[in-house]
Amino acid sequence: MHKFKILKTEKGEFRVQFVYNAEVMVWSENYASKASAKNCVESLKKNVPSAAVVDLTKEETGSGYRFEIDAAKNGETFIRFRAANSEIMVRSETYKSKSSARNCIESLQKRVAEAPVEEVE
């Protein structure tokens, strides 16, 4: 089952994860408040399903809400989702193949809008 988790960090901040079973697909930076983390989730639910996909490894460019496929230093591929103001909202682990990164994007686009939210303290 796909779901969002809002986790409280040791420092009292909050992080958003999108999880499938026990696997974390993407995660956010830390937020100072739970309200900010909830705003992140709502923005993802609203904007991910129709977001463009930009492949930076092919020197594509984009603006607005978008997924970016990029190369990690180790040569693997990862994705991030940017807000309209170009801030990174979430990013993924690295994948050995670009097709795995694309599968992650497709899964997010299909499932985030209806995903439940679990708050973990």
Buried (B, 14 or more C-beta within 10 A) or exposed (E): EBBBBBBBEEEEBBBBBBBBEEEEBBBBEBBEEBEBBBEBBEBBBEBBBEBEBBBBEEEEEBEEBBBBBBEEEEEBBBBBBBBEEEEEBBBBBBBEEBEBBBEBBEBBBEBBBEBEBEEEE
